[in-house]
């Protein structure tokens, strides 16, 4: 089966609909599937639920879809750098399900492994536990968290072969790997595609069995949220 498509719009053709749950990789702007997010925005679908560590920043990443009011709910861990996210949430225009970072990763991983739920101590006694089942193991309380089973997963990888085996680069692996596994369909954007057999099997992070469609999204700007530099000291 040919997995490589000419562009993001073609790779997402027939997959998008209103009110769907999308699992997205990325951490801040690192490893963000930006070409696919742009195509989702341009498609005009609405009522979307995103499971993602964060919503990017204003006008970047999922932040672009917040601007166009296409997102109705975020399942996220961190939202501190997006003013539009904050405005919509405080105005009651956006539903937010806060999820501790490790719990969110495990919820995605569980969905990919077909595990409906798991118990964790993270969040016990806090607002995170509200409305969730609490069970005691060996005298300690744990809360039940549900696996995430997404309609679509969108991720960014560094390199792929033609069969969809993926390699992520350094910290850009982040949530991309668990997100990729929990979607019914996984669409990936990569910087480079090489022939089958070119990648060392020991270096592959995600087997191609999880990947249905791919695009080459390069070149990328490799943006960061904030740049902090030290003032140059005067020469002595």
N, C-alpha and C positions, 0 to 999 in steps of 0.2 A: 504494500500500500504506500503510495507516495504521500509523504507528510509535509513537504515543503510547499508553501503557498507564496504568491508574488508579493502580497502586502497584507497589512493587518485587517483591512476591510474584507478581503477575500478569505482570510483564515477564520474570521468570525461569522462569515455568511451562513445563515440558517441556524445559528446557535443562540442568538440574542432574542429576548422577549422581555416584556414588562414584568416587574415584581419577581425577578429571579435572584438567587443567592450566588454571589461571586466571591471566591476566595482569591485574594491577590497577594503575591509576594512583595518583598520590599521592606526596607527599614529606613524611615526618613525618605531620602531620595536615592538611597543606595540599593541597587538591584531592583529598581522599579520597572515594571513592564509598561513603559510610557507610550510606546507606539500602540499597544493594544488598548490602553486606557483612552488615548485620543480617538481611536476608532469607535470605542463604545460611546464616547461623548457624541461623536458625529452621527452615530446611528439614530440618536433621539430616543432610545428606550428610557423608561422612567420607572419609579418605584423600586429602585434597586437596593438590595441589602449587600453590603460589603463586609466580609471578614478579612481584616487586614490589621497589621500591627498599629498603623496610624493612617491618617488621611492625607499624607503628603504635607505640603504647605500651600498657602494661597496661590492659586493658579499653576500649581504643579501637582502631578499625580492625581489621586482621587479628588484633590482640591479643585481641579477643573470641573469635575462632575458635580461638586457641591455648588459651584457658581451657577451652573445651568439647572439646578434643582432636580437632578436626576436620581439622587440618592435619598431614600427615606429612612434608612437605618444603617448605623455602623456598629460592628462588633470589633472593638479595638482595645488596645492597651494604653496608647499614648496619643494625646490629641493637643498637646500644648503649644504647637507652633502654627496653628491654622486659625486665623481670626474669623474667617467665614464659618468654619466649623463651630467655633465658640458662639458666634452670633446666632446661628440657626438653632443650636442646642438650647441656649438660654431663652430664646423666643418660642420654644416649643415646636419648632418646625422640623426638627431632626431627632429621631429616636436613637439613643446610644445605649449599647450594652457593654459596660466596661468589663474587661476580662484581663486578669493578671497575665503578664507576658508568657511565662512558662506554661500556664494553663491554656492559653490560646494556641501555642505551638502543639501542645499535647492533644487538644481538641481536634486540630487539623490532622495530626498524625493518627489519632484514633479513627477518624472518619475514613482515612485512607486504608486503614487496616481492618475496616469493617466492625469496629468496636463501638457499640452504641453509647457507652458512657463509662466513666471511671470515678473513683473517689480520690479526693485530695484534701490535705490539710490547709492548703493555701486559700485564704479568704474566710476561714472559720471565724465567726464572731464579728464579721464586718458586713457592710452593705452588699458585698459580693455574694454572701450566703443567703440573702433575702429571697424567699420563695423556693429555695432548693432543698432537696432531701438531705437530712443529716443522719449519719450512721456512725455508731461507735465501734471501733476496732481496738481491742486491748486497752480499753479505758480512754482512748483518744477519739475525739470527734473528727469526722471527715465529711465533706460536702460532695454531692453527686454533680458532676459536670458532664454535659452531653457532647458526644462527638459531633464534628461539623461535617455534614454531607452536602457539598456545594453542587449547584447545577453546572457551574463552569469554574475552572481554575485558570488564571492567567499569571504567567511567571516570566522572569527574565533570567537567562543563563549566559555564560560566556561563550562556550563552544559546544557544538553538537555534531554528531555524525548524521548521515542521511536517514538512519533508522530511528533517530530521536534520543539516543543516549546522550546525556547531558553532563557537562562539567561547569560548576559554578566557580567564580573567582573570588577567593578570600572572603571578606565579610559580606559580599554581595550574595552569598548563599542564603543567609538569614532565614526569613520565612518562606523563601521560594520553594525549598524542598518539601516541607510538610504541606504547603498550599497545593503543590502540584499533584500530590497523591489523593487529596480529598475531593476533587472535582469529578463529576461524571464524565466530563470532557476536559482535557487539559490542552491549552494553546500556549505555546512558548515563543518568545522572541529571543534571538541569539545574535551575537556579534559575528560568528563565523560558523559555517557548516563545512565539514570535511568528509571524505569518503568513508564508507563503512570499513572498519579494520584499522583506521588511522589512530584511534584512541587506545591508550593502554587501558585494558579492562580494570586494572587496579586503581585507576584515576577517575573512573566514572562515578559520579555522585548519585545520579538518578537513571535507572534503566529506561530504555525507550518504550517499554510496555506501558508506561504511564502517559506517554505523549502521543496525542492524536494529530496535532497540527503544529506547524512551525513557520516562522518567518525570519528573515535576516533584517534586523532593525538598524544595523550600523550605517553611518557613524553616529556616535552618541557624544553629547557634551560633557557627561560625567559631572553633573552639578552637585553641589553640596549646599546644606542649609545655611551655615554660617562659616565665614572664614575669619579666623583670629590669628593675628600675627603680632610678633613682638617688635616694638620700636627699635630701629637700628641705633646702636650706641655710637656716639661720636668717636672718630678715630683718635687715638692718643698721640 
